[in-house]
Amino acid sequence: MEINDDHIPEEQFAECLAAMPQPCVEIVVDGPDGGVLLVKRTNRPAQWEWFWPGARLYRGEELRPAARRIAREELGIQVGVRELLGAQSHFWEESSVEGLDDRHTVNVVFHVEPVDEDPEIELDDQHSDYRFLQEPERGLQEYVQAYIDDYDLLD
């Protein structure tokens, strides 16, 4: 099956998302001195929150190549996939899709590491900043905290 990354008209996309969850892939990127990468989102849901890089899965796209695509498109880096961490469900009380008040995503989460020893991160327009979280901290977005806890990311 060929990969289809065509955009669906907004109204049709809203109808699809109102009827079923959206499959996504998220990546937990190792930092150069330990820790994990967080990016500040510019779009909804979780606008202006520190979060994991991630995106929808395209029809016909395999999961591991999707993780590498997301790193390339959102961060401008090449990564190797270390392991599948698991899957999570996110329930959002907001959506970036016109005509949709909430959203349910099913997120396949991969642990990845940059191919280059000192990668130069170049964010796409969905993110305004990035940082490497070295140790647990208070006030993180609930799904970021869940990944840290569920996958023992900062132990």
C-alpha positions as CSV (number, residue, x, y, z in Angstrom):
1,M,0.0,0.0,0.0
2,E,1.3,3.4,-0.9
3,I,1.6,6.1,1.8
4,N,-1.2,8.7,1.5
5,D,-0.4,11.9,3.3
6,D,-3.1,13.9,1.4
7,H,-4.9,16.4,3.5
8,I,-8.6,15.7,3.9
9,P,-11.0,18.7,3.6
10,E,-11.5,20.2,7.1
11,E,-15.2,19.4,7.3
12,Q,-14.7,15.7,6.3
13,F,-11.7,15.5,8.7
14,A,-13.9,16.8,11.6
15,E,-16.5,14.2,10.8
16,C,-13.9,11.4,10.9
17,L,-12.5,12.6,14.2
18,A,-15.9,13.0,15.7
19,A,-16.6,9.3,14.9
20,M,-13.3,7.6,15.9
21,P,-9.9,8.1,17.4
22,Q,-7.0,9.5,15.4
23,P,-3.8,7.3,15.3
24,C,-0.7,9.2,16.0
25,V,3.0,8.5,16.6
26,E,5.0,10.3,19.3
27,I,8.7,10.2,20.0
28,V,10.7,10.5,23.1
29,V,14.1,11.8,22.0
30,D,17.3,11.2,24.1
31,G,19.1,14.4,25.0
32,P,22.9,14.8,24.5
33,D,23.6,14.9,28.2
34,G,20.8,12.6,29.3
35,G,17.2,13.6,29.8
36,V,14.5,13.8,27.1
37,L,13.5,16.4,24.6
38,L,10.3,18.5,25.0
39,V,8.9,21.0,22.5
40,K,6.6,23.9,23.1
41,R,3.5,23.5,20.9
42,T,2.1,26.5,19.0
43,N,-1.1,24.7,17.9
44,R,-4.0,23.0,19.7
45,P,-4.4,20.7,21.5
46,A,-1.9,21.5,24.3
47,Q,-1.1,24.9,22.8
48,W,1.8,26.6,24.5
49,E,2.5,23.4,26.6
50,W,5.8,21.5,26.7
51,F,5.0,18.2,25.0
52,W,6.5,15.3,22.9
53,P,7.1,15.6,19.2
54,G,4.4,13.7,17.4
55,A,2.0,13.6,14.5
56,R,-0.8,11.7,12.8
57,L,0.0,8.4,11.2
58,Y,-0.5,8.4,7.4
59,R,-2.6,5.8,5.7
60,G,-0.2,3.1,4.6
61,E,2.7,4.3,6.8
62,E,4.6,1.9,9.0
63,L,5.1,2.9,12.6
64,R,8.9,3.0,12.9
65,P,9.3,5.0,9.6
66,A,6.6,7.4,11.0
67,A,8.8,8.0,14.1
68,R,11.8,8.8,11.9
69,R,9.6,11.1,9.7
70,I,8.4,13.0,12.7
71,A,11.9,13.6,13.9
72,R,12.9,14.8,10.5
73,E,9.9,17.0,9.8
74,E,9.3,18.5,13.3
75,L,12.9,18.6,14.6
76,G,15.1,18.6,11.5
77,I,17.1,15.6,12.8
78,Q,17.7,12.0,11.8
79,V,17.1,9.4,14.5
80,G,17.4,5.7,15.1
81,V,14.5,4.0,16.8
82,R,15.6,2.4,20.1
83,E,12.4,0.7,21.2
84,L,8.6,0.8,21.2
85,L,7.7,2.2,24.6
86,G,3.9,1.5,24.3
87,A,0.6,3.0,23.4
88,Q,-1.4,5.8,25.1
89,S,-4.8,7.3,24.7
90,H,-5.2,11.0,24.9
91,F,-8.5,12.7,25.5
92,W,-8.5,16.3,24.6
93,E,-11.2,18.9,25.5
94,E,-10.1,21.0,22.6
95,S,-9.2,20.5,18.9
96,S,-7.4,22.4,16.2
97,V,-10.0,21.1,13.7
98,E,-12.8,23.6,12.9
99,G,-16.2,22.3,14.1
100,L,-14.7,19.8,16.6
101,D,-14.8,20.6,20.3
102,D,-12.7,17.6,21.5
103,R,-10.5,14.9,20.2
104,H,-9.4,11.4,21.0
105,T,-5.9,10.2,19.9
106,V,-4.3,6.8,20.2
107,N,-0.5,7.4,20.4
108,V,2.1,4.9,19.6
109,V,5.2,6.0,21.5
110,F,8.8,5.3,20.4
111,H,12.1,5.9,22.2
112,V,14.5,7.3,19.7
113,E,18.1,8.7,19.7
114,P,19.7,11.2,17.3
115,V,22.0,9.7,14.7
116,D,24.4,12.7,15.1
117,E,26.2,13.0,18.4
118,D,25.4,16.7,18.7
119,P,22.3,17.3,16.5
120,E,21.2,20.8,15.5
121,I,17.5,21.0,16.2
122,E,15.5,23.0,13.6
123,L,11.9,23.2,14.7
124,D,8.9,23.3,12.3
125,D,6.2,25.9,12.6
126,Q,4.2,23.8,15.1
127,H,6.8,24.5,17.8
128,S,8.2,27.6,19.2
129,D,11.0,26.3,21.5
130,Y,12.6,23.1,22.8
131,R,14.4,22.0,25.9
132,F,15.9,18.9,27.4
133,L,14.2,17.8,30.6
134,Q,16.9,16.3,32.9
135,E,14.9,15.5,36.0
136,P,11.2,15.3,37.1
137,E,9.6,18.6,37.7
138,R,6.2,19.9,38.9
139,G,3.6,21.3,36.6
140,L,4.2,19.3,33.5
141,Q,1.4,18.6,31.1
142,E,-0.5,15.5,32.3
143,Y,0.4,13.3,29.3
144,V,4.1,14.3,29.5
145,Q,4.0,13.3,33.2
146,A,2.2,10.0,32.4
147,Y,5.0,9.0,30.0
148,I,7.7,9.9,32.5
149,D,6.0,7.8,35.1
150,D,4.8,4.9,32.8
151,Y,8.1,4.5,31.0
152,D,10.6,5.5,33.8
153,L,12.1,8.1,31.6
154,L,14.1,10.1,34.1
155,D,15.2,7.5,36.6
